[in-house]
Amino acid sequence: MRKLEVLKRIVETGITAVVRAKDETEAEKISAACIAGGISSIEITFTVDGAENVISSLRKKFSREELIVGAGTVLDAETARIAILRGAEFIVSPAFNPEVAALCNRYQVPYIPGCMTIKEMIAAMEAGADILKVFPGSALGPSFIKAVKGPLPQANLMPTGGVSLENVDQWIKSGCVAVGVGGQLTAPAKTGDYEKITELARRFIERIEDARRAR
């Protein structure tokens, strides 16, 4: 049942913070700032040195009501297994990988693979992916979501890359179940302004809620 709970939380929150950072400490500070702003779904990318340590630390510091933590930029099943052992509750990849899908299914952990074409999306759904990461969103745009929803109305889409405060409402109104946001949310960490990240998190959530009410 935990898999269903995690998927439900991702959709209910409507936004997953994609955390890339220079080190473990910065990654934890960014995550805490996002949580303070109401974002309870955090993706720690494996471009962060010691990403598995960050996942483990966050899992210990925050309750399940406050946080669901996942691993991002997972390129292979070995990395997925490491992340799951350290507490990752969902796995995100930049591209669909059948071996990662099989491992996640084995342990009933949601797998969110990056897809850019209808063929990739169908293959990912057939392999058990419940949510598809539309990536890179910046190259496709909200209108792409409407186009996909024509032949694949059952697809649960979550764009990452190119999602901003200015266009998040367009993505949601186009039919996305959630969005992934990285630099547009976490950039203030470069100057140590974590309060700004918290403020941005609140604003993203407000705009997503407004967009959902307007659909």
Protein Blocks (a to p, Z undefined) as FASTA:
>chain_A
ZZmmmmmmmmmnopacddddfbfklmmmmmmmmmmnopabdcddfkbghklmmmmmmmmm
pcfklpccddehifbfklmmmmmmnopabdcdfbdcfklmmmmmmnopacddddfbfklm
mmmmmnopabdcdddfklnojmlmmmmmmmmmmbccddeehiafklmmmmmmnopabdcd
fklmmmmmmnopaklmmmmmmmmmmmmmmmmmmZZ
